[in-house]
Amino acid sequence: MNPISPAHFAAKQTGLTARLLAGRRRAVAAGRRPAGTVPFGYRAAGTTLEIHPEEAEIVRRMFRLYLTASIQKIERLFAAEGLRTRRGKRWSKAGVAWILNNRTYIGESHMGPIRHWAAHPPLIAMIVFAKVKKRLGMRRKDIGRYYY
């Protein structure tokens, strides 16, 4: 048996990683969703996303609530109501913050710095997203964290 040298393996791995990354970037530029977990509120439909009605209503509610309440209050409210994530877990501050910061909900497909308008329908109006982002930015300056 002829073992592969670590240097050769690393070079092959780097080439494979670069090709995968390039393919994902091309998918985003074409408006398709990159590989990975489907955001809460959507379900996979081939190379794009479609709205999951029950989850989408929870996402819309998060955005509406955040305009007048904190992420911690949203987390506590959802816990009191028994609302759970797709995996059946309680909502966390980090999970709510991730949704509030995710540009997928305004109809963008993104991967790192690459952003492109996607083929999937938006869940949140751009004006609501902008208001939430502004409030998140103010909170971040006030206390140094974005999820409280």
Biotite code that builds the C-alpha atoms (Angstrom):
import biotite.structure as struc

atoms = struc.array([
    struc.Atom([0.000, 0.000, 0.000], chain_id="A", res_id=1, res_name="MET", atom_name="CA", element="C"),
    struc.Atom([1.315, 3.422, -0.960], chain_id="A", res_id=2, res_name="ASN", atom_name="CA", element="C"),
    struc.Atom([0.450, 5.990, 1.735], chain_id="A", res_id=3, res_name="PRO", atom_name="CA", element="C"),
    struc.Atom([-0.339, 9.556, 0.719], chain_id="A", res_id=4, res_name="ILE", atom_name="CA", element="C"),
    struc.Atom([2.005, 12.133, 2.153], chain_id="A", res_id=5, res_name="SER", atom_name="CA", element="C"),
    struc.Atom([0.472, 14.767, 4.453], chain_id="A", res_id=6, res_name="PRO", atom_name="CA", element="C"),
    struc.Atom([1.603, 17.541, 2.099], chain_id="A", res_id=7, res_name="ALA", atom_name="CA", element="C"),
    struc.Atom([-0.063, 15.864, -0.889], chain_id="A", res_id=8, res_name="HIS", atom_name="CA", element="C"),
    struc.Atom([-3.263, 15.300, 1.106], chain_id="A", res_id=9, res_name="PHE", atom_name="CA", element="C"),
    struc.Atom([-3.315, 18.954, 2.238], chain_id="A", res_id=10, res_name="ALA", atom_name="CA", element="C"),
    struc.Atom([-2.872, 20.171, -1.338], chain_id="A", res_id=11, res_name="ALA", atom_name="CA", element="C"),
    struc.Atom([-5.733, 17.958, -2.578], chain_id="A", res_id=12, res_name="LYS", atom_name="CA", element="C"),
    struc.Atom([-7.932, 19.095, 0.311], chain_id="A", res_id=13, res_name="GLN", atom_name="CA", element="C"),
    struc.Atom([-7.215, 22.780, -0.419], chain_id="A", res_id=14, res_name="THR", atom_name="CA", element="C"),
    struc.Atom([-8.127, 22.282, -4.093], chain_id="A", res_id=15, res_name="GLY", atom_name="CA", element="C"),
    struc.Atom([-11.367, 20.516, -3.168], chain_id="A", res_id=16, res_name="LEU", atom_name="CA", element="C"),
    struc.Atom([-12.302, 23.226, -0.672], chain_id="A", res_id=17, res_name="THR", atom_name="CA", element="C"),
    struc.Atom([-11.664, 25.923, -3.263], chain_id="A", res_id=18, res_name="ALA", atom_name="CA", element="C"),
    struc.Atom([-13.848, 24.140, -5.846], chain_id="A", res_id=19, res_name="ARG", atom_name="CA", element="C"),
    struc.Atom([-16.704, 23.665, -3.346], chain_id="A", res_id=20, res_name="LEU", atom_name="CA", element="C"),
    struc.Atom([-16.518, 27.296, -2.280], chain_id="A", res_id=21, res_name="LEU", atom_name="CA", element="C"),
    struc.Atom([-16.509, 28.462, -5.908], chain_id="A", res_id=22, res_name="ALA", atom_name="CA", element="C"),
    struc.Atom([-19.590, 26.338, -6.628], chain_id="A", res_id=23, res_name="GLY", atom_name="CA", element="C"),
    struc.Atom([-21.447, 27.807, -3.662], chain_id="A", res_id=24, res_name="ARG", atom_name="CA", element="C"),
    struc.Atom([-20.532, 31.327, -4.753], chain_id="A", res_id=25, res_name="ARG", atom_name="CA", element="C"),
    struc.Atom([-21.840, 30.622, -8.263], chain_id="A", res_id=26, res_name="ARG", atom_name="CA", element="C"),
    struc.Atom([-25.104, 29.322, -6.773], chain_id="A", res_id=27, res_name="ALA", atom_name="CA", element="C"),
    struc.Atom([-25.546, 32.514, -4.723], chain_id="A", res_id=28, res_name="VAL", atom_name="CA", element="C"),
    struc.Atom([-24.745, 34.711, -7.721], chain_id="A", res_id=29, res_name="ALA", atom_name="CA", element="C"),
    struc.Atom([-27.418, 32.836, -9.693], chain_id="A", res_id=30, res_name="ALA", atom_name="CA", element="C"),
    struc.Atom([-29.978, 33.467, -6.940], chain_id="A", res_id=31, res_name="GLY", atom_name="CA", element="C"),
    struc.Atom([-30.032, 29.867, -5.713], chain_id="A", res_id=32, res_name="ARG", atom_name="CA", element="C"),
    struc.Atom([-29.599, 28.908, -2.102], chain_id="A", res_id=33, res_name="ARG", atom_name="CA", element="C"),
    struc.Atom([-26.163, 27.727, -1.013], chain_id="A", res_id=34, res_name="PRO", atom_name="CA", element="C"),
    struc.Atom([-25.857, 24.347, 0.666], chain_id="A", res_id=35, res_name="ALA", atom_name="CA", element="C"),
    struc.Atom([-26.557, 24.184, 4.361], chain_id="A", res_id=36, res_name="GLY", atom_name="CA", element="C"),
    struc.Atom([-29.380, 24.345, 6.832], chain_id="A", res_id=37, res_name="THR", atom_name="CA", element="C"),
    struc.Atom([-32.653, 25.732, 5.540], chain_id="A", res_id=38, res_name="VAL", atom_name="CA", element="C"),
    struc.Atom([-33.557, 28.848, 7.559], chain_id="A", res_id=39, res_name="PRO", atom_name="CA", element="C"),
    struc.Atom([-36.479, 28.611, 9.980], chain_id="A", res_id=40, res_name="PHE", atom_name="CA", element="C"),
    struc.Atom([-39.611, 29.785, 8.177], chain_id="A", res_id=41, res_name="GLY", atom_name="CA", element="C"),
    struc.Atom([-38.679, 28.158, 4.884], chain_id="A", res_id=42, res_name="TYR", atom_name="CA", element="C"),
    struc.Atom([-38.436, 24.665, 3.445], chain_id="A", res_id=43, res_name="ARG", atom_name="CA", element="C"),
    struc.Atom([-36.240, 23.435, 0.613], chain_id="A", res_id=44, res_name="ALA", atom_name="CA", element="C"),
    struc.Atom([-37.781, 23.352, -2.845], chain_id="A", res_id=45, res_name="ALA", atom_name="CA", element="C"),
    struc.Atom([-35.070, 22.104, -5.164], chain_id="A", res_id=46, res_name="GLY", atom_name="CA", element="C"),
    struc.Atom([-32.441, 24.821, -5.521], chain_id="A", res_id=47, res_name="THR", atom_name="CA", element="C"),
    struc.Atom([-34.574, 27.494, -3.889], chain_id="A", res_id=48, res_name="THR", atom_name="CA", element="C"),
    struc.Atom([-36.715, 27.990, -0.799], chain_id="A", res_id=49, res_name="LEU", atom_name="CA", element="C"),
    struc.Atom([-40.444, 28.109, -0.278], chain_id="A", res_id=50, res_name="GLU", atom_name="CA", element="C"),
    struc.Atom([-42.345, 29.502, 2.693], chain_id="A", res_id=51, res_name="ILE", atom_name="CA", element="C"),
    struc.Atom([-43.280, 27.148, 5.518], chain_id="A", res_id=52, res_name="HIS", atom_name="CA", element="C"),
    struc.Atom([-46.536, 28.824, 6.676], chain_id="A", res_id=53, res_name="PRO", atom_name="CA", element="C"),
    struc.Atom([-46.479, 27.942, 10.403], chain_id="A", res_id=54, res_name="GLU", atom_name="CA", element="C"),
    struc.Atom([-42.786, 28.709, 10.873], chain_id="A", res_id=55, res_name="GLU", atom_name="CA", element="C"),
    struc.Atom([-43.031, 31.854, 8.748], chain_id="A", res_id=56, res_name="ALA", atom_name="CA", element="C"),
    struc.Atom([-45.667, 33.289, 11.070], chain_id="A", res_id=57, res_name="GLU", atom_name="CA", element="C"),
    struc.Atom([-43.301, 32.797, 14.035], chain_id="A", res_id=58, res_name="ILE", atom_name="CA", element="C"),
    struc.Atom([-40.512, 34.608, 12.157], chain_id="A", res_id=59, res_name="VAL", atom_name="CA", element="C"),
    struc.Atom([-42.809, 37.507, 11.240], chain_id="A", res_id=60, res_name="ARG", atom_name="CA", element="C"),
    struc.Atom([-43.946, 37.702, 14.847], chain_id="A", res_id=61, res_name="ARG", atom_name="CA", element="C"),
    struc.Atom([-40.329, 37.854, 16.071], chain_id="A", res_id=62, res_name="MET", atom_name="CA", element="C"),
    struc.Atom([-39.671, 40.850, 13.858], chain_id="A", res_id=63, res_name="PHE", atom_name="CA", element="C"),
    struc.Atom([-42.884, 42.607, 14.935], chain_id="A", res_id=64, res_name="ARG", atom_name="CA", element="C"),
    struc.Atom([-42.196, 41.936, 18.618], chain_id="A", res_id=65, res_name="LEU", atom_name="CA", element="C"),
    struc.Atom([-38.600, 43.142, 18.442], chain_id="A", res_id=66, res_name="TYR", atom_name="CA", element="C"),
    struc.Atom([-39.745, 46.584, 17.385], chain_id="A", res_id=67, res_name="LEU", atom_name="CA", element="C"),
    struc.Atom([-41.204, 47.025, 20.908], chain_id="A", res_id=68, res_name="THR", atom_name="CA", element="C"),
    struc.Atom([-39.586, 44.308, 23.055], chain_id="A", res_id=69, res_name="ALA", atom_name="CA", element="C"),
    struc.Atom([-36.142, 42.886, 23.754], chain_id="A", res_id=70, res_name="SER", atom_name="CA", element="C"),
    struc.Atom([-34.798, 39.588, 22.465], chain_id="A", res_id=71, res_name="ILE", atom_name="CA", element="C"),
    struc.Atom([-34.880, 38.263, 26.019], chain_id="A", res_id=72, res_name="GLN", atom_name="CA", element="C"),
    struc.Atom([-38.590, 39.125, 26.293], chain_id="A", res_id=73, res_name="LYS", atom_name="CA", element="C"),
    struc.Atom([-39.285, 37.382, 22.990], chain_id="A", res_id=74, res_name="ILE", atom_name="CA", element="C"),
    struc.Atom([-37.422, 34.308, 24.228], chain_id="A", res_id=75, res_name="GLU", atom_name="CA", element="C"),
    struc.Atom([-39.412, 34.269, 27.469], chain_id="A", res_id=76, res_name="ARG", atom_name="CA", element="C"),
    struc.Atom([-42.739, 34.852, 25.687], chain_id="A", res_id=77, res_name="LEU", atom_name="CA", element="C"),
    struc.Atom([-42.113, 31.970, 23.283], chain_id="A", res_id=78, res_name="PHE", atom_name="CA", element="C"),
    struc.Atom([-41.117, 29.717, 26.193], chain_id="A", res_id=79, res_name="ALA", atom_name="CA", element="C"),
    struc.Atom([-44.323, 30.620, 28.069], chain_id="A", res_id=80, res_name="ALA", atom_name="CA", element="C"),
    struc.Atom([-46.367, 29.862, 24.939], chain_id="A", res_id=81, res_name="GLU", atom_name="CA", element="C"),
    struc.Atom([-44.538, 26.582, 24.346], chain_id="A", res_id=82, res_name="GLY", atom_name="CA", element="C"),
    struc.Atom([-43.196, 27.626, 20.928], chain_id="A", res_id=83, res_name="LEU", atom_name="CA", element="C"),
    struc.Atom([-40.203, 25.544, 19.898], chain_id="A", res_id=84, res_name="ARG", atom_name="CA", element="C"),
    struc.Atom([-37.541, 25.535, 17.215], chain_id="A", res_id=85, res_name="THR", atom_name="CA", element="C"),
    struc.Atom([-37.638, 23.092, 14.325], chain_id="A", res_id=86, res_name="ARG", atom_name="CA", element="C"),
    struc.Atom([-35.609, 20.671, 16.459], chain_id="A", res_id=87, res_name="ARG", atom_name="CA", element="C"),
    struc.Atom([-38.060, 20.884, 19.342], chain_id="A", res_id=88, res_name="GLY", atom_name="CA", element="C"),
    struc.Atom([-35.846, 23.021, 21.573], chain_id="A", res_id=89, res_name="LYS", atom_name="CA", element="C"),
    struc.Atom([-36.687, 26.206, 23.410], chain_id="A", res_id=90, res_name="ARG", atom_name="CA", element="C"),
    struc.Atom([-35.825, 29.442, 21.647], chain_id="A", res_id=91, res_name="TRP", atom_name="CA", element="C"),
    struc.Atom([-32.575, 30.981, 22.845], chain_id="A", res_id=92, res_name="SER", atom_name="CA", element="C"),
    struc.Atom([-31.455, 34.608, 22.701], chain_id="A", res_id=93, res_name="LYS", atom_name="CA", element="C"),
    struc.Atom([-28.809, 33.628, 20.161], chain_id="A", res_id=94, res_name="ALA", atom_name="CA", element="C"),
    struc.Atom([-31.386, 31.838, 17.983], chain_id="A", res_id=95, res_name="GLY", atom_name="CA", element="C"),
    struc.Atom([-33.735, 34.825, 17.970], chain_id="A", res_id=96, res_name="VAL", atom_name="CA", element="C"),
    struc.Atom([-30.827, 37.197, 17.264], chain_id="A", res_id=97, res_name="ALA", atom_name="CA", element="C"),
    struc.Atom([-29.661, 35.001, 14.376], chain_id="A", res_id=98, res_name="TRP", atom_name="CA", element="C"),
    struc.Atom([-33.099, 35.226, 12.757], chain_id="A", res_id=99, res_name="ILE", atom_name="CA", element="C"),
    struc.Atom([-33.326, 38.986, 13.290], chain_id="A", res_id=100, res_name="LEU", atom_name="CA", element="C"),
    struc.Atom([-29.928, 39.446, 11.593], chain_id="A", res_id=101, res_name="ASN", atom_name="CA", element="C"),
    struc.Atom([-30.496, 37.007, 8.704], chain_id="A", res_id=102, res_name="ASN", atom_name="CA", element="C"),
    struc.Atom([-30.901, 38.714, 5.314], chain_id="A", res_id=103, res_name="ARG", atom_name="CA", element="C"),
    struc.Atom([-32.485, 35.578, 3.840], chain_id="A", res_id=104, res_name="THR", atom_name="CA", element="C"),
    struc.Atom([-35.775, 36.839, 5.277], chain_id="A", res_id=105, res_name="TYR", atom_name="CA", element="C"),
    struc.Atom([-35.782, 39.856, 2.932], chain_id="A", res_id=106, res_name="ILE", atom_name="CA", element="C"),
    struc.Atom([-35.226, 37.672, -0.132], chain_id="A", res_id=107, res_name="GLY", atom_name="CA", element="C"),
    struc.Atom([-31.435, 37.639, -0.342], chain_id="A", res_id=108, res_name="GLU", atom_name="CA", element="C"),
    struc.Atom([-29.225, 34.677, -0.962], chain_id="A", res_id=109, res_name="SER", atom_name="CA", element="C"),
    struc.Atom([-25.866, 35.159, 0.698], chain_id="A", res_id=110, res_name="HIS", atom_name="CA", element="C"),
    struc.Atom([-22.606, 33.477, 1.485], chain_id="A", res_id=111, res_name="MET", atom_name="CA", element="C"),
    struc.Atom([-20.113, 35.498, 3.435], chain_id="A", res_id=112, res_name="GLY", atom_name="CA", element="C"),
    struc.Atom([-19.723, 38.871, 1.738], chain_id="A", res_id=113, res_name="PRO", atom_name="CA", element="C"),
    struc.Atom([-21.503, 37.714, -1.437], chain_id="A", res_id=114, res_name="ILE", atom_name="CA", element="C"),
    struc.Atom([-25.124, 38.862, -1.523], chain_id="A", res_id=115, res_name="ARG", atom_name="CA", element="C"),
    struc.Atom([-27.609, 38.493, -4.332], chain_id="A", res_id=116, res_name="HIS", atom_name="CA", element="C"),
    struc.Atom([-31.382, 38.783, -4.679], chain_id="A", res_id=117, res_name="TRP", atom_name="CA", element="C"),
    struc.Atom([-32.673, 35.255, -4.645], chain_id="A", res_id=118, res_name="ALA", atom_name="CA", element="C"),
    struc.Atom([-35.506, 33.336, -6.252], chain_id="A", res_id=119, res_name="ALA", atom_name="CA", element="C"),
    struc.Atom([-37.220, 32.672, -2.912], chain_id="A", res_id=120, res_name="HIS", atom_name="CA", element="C"),
    struc.Atom([-39.992, 34.916, -1.577], chain_id="A", res_id=121, res_name="PRO", atom_name="CA", element="C"),
    struc.Atom([-39.158, 37.301, 1.283], chain_id="A", res_id=122, res_name="PRO", atom_name="CA", element="C"),
    struc.Atom([-40.849, 36.817, 4.655], chain_id="A", res_id=123, res_name="LEU", atom_name="CA", element="C"),
    struc.Atom([-40.123, 40.312, 5.956], chain_id="A", res_id=124, res_name="ILE", atom_name="CA", element="C"),
    struc.Atom([-40.562, 43.688, 4.294], chain_id="A", res_id=125, res_name="ALA", atom_name="CA", element="C"),
    struc.Atom([-37.319, 45.592, 3.767], chain_id="A", res_id=126, res_name="MET", atom_name="CA", element="C"),
    struc.Atom([-38.568, 48.525, 5.889], chain_id="A", res_id=127, res_name="ILE", atom_name="CA", element="C"),
    struc.Atom([-39.264, 46.242, 8.881], chain_id="A", res_id=128, res_name="VAL", atom_name="CA", element="C"),
    struc.Atom([-35.868, 44.568, 8.497], chain_id="A", res_id=129, res_name="PHE", atom_name="CA", element="C"),
    struc.Atom([-34.161, 47.974, 8.358], chain_id="A", res_id=130, res_name="ALA", atom_name="CA", element="C"),
    struc.Atom([-35.944, 49.127, 11.528], chain_id="A", res_id=131, res_name="LYS", atom_name="CA", element="C"),
    struc.Atom([-34.936, 45.938, 13.348], chain_id="A", res_id=132, res_name="VAL", atom_name="CA", element="C"),
    struc.Atom([-31.314, 46.261, 12.168], chain_id="A", res_id=133, res_name="LYS", atom_name="CA", element="C"),
    struc.Atom([-31.230, 49.883, 13.318], chain_id="A", res_id=134, res_name="LYS", atom_name="CA", element="C"),
    struc.Atom([-32.546, 48.892, 16.740], chain_id="A", res_id=135, res_name="ARG", atom_name="CA", element="C"),
    struc.Atom([-30.086, 45.992, 16.962], chain_id="A", res_id=136, res_name="LEU", atom_name="CA", element="C"),
    struc.Atom([-27.266, 48.428, 16.138], chain_id="A", res_id=137, res_name="GLY", atom_name="CA", element="C"),
    struc.Atom([-28.394, 50.843, 18.843], chain_id="A", res_id=138, res_name="MET", atom_name="CA", element="C"),
    struc.Atom([-28.561, 48.024, 21.395], chain_id="A", res_id=139, res_name="ARG", atom_name="CA", element="C"),
    struc.Atom([-25.107, 46.819, 20.388], chain_id="A", res_id=140, res_name="ARG", atom_name="CA", element="C"),
    struc.Atom([-23.647, 50.283, 21.042], chain_id="A", res_id=141, res_name="LYS", atom_name="CA", element="C"),
    struc.Atom([-25.508, 50.613, 24.346], chain_id="A", res_id=142, res_name="ASP", atom_name="CA", element="C"),
    struc.Atom([-24.421, 47.357, 25.943], chain_id="A", res_id=143, res_name="ILE", atom_name="CA", element="C"),
    struc.Atom([-21.809, 45.791, 23.683], chain_id="A", res_id=144, res_name="GLY", atom_name="CA", element="C"),
    struc.Atom([-23.930, 42.735, 22.809], chain_id="A", res_id=145, res_name="ARG", atom_name="CA", element="C"),
    struc.Atom([-26.574, 42.249, 20.180], chain_id="A", res_id=146, res_name="TYR", atom_name="CA", element="C"),
    struc.Atom([-28.796, 39.682, 21.848], chain_id="A", res_id=147, res_name="TYR", atom_name="CA", element="C"),
    struc.Atom([-30.109, 41.279, 25.021], chain_id="A", res_id=148, res_name="TYR", atom_name="CA", element="C"),
])
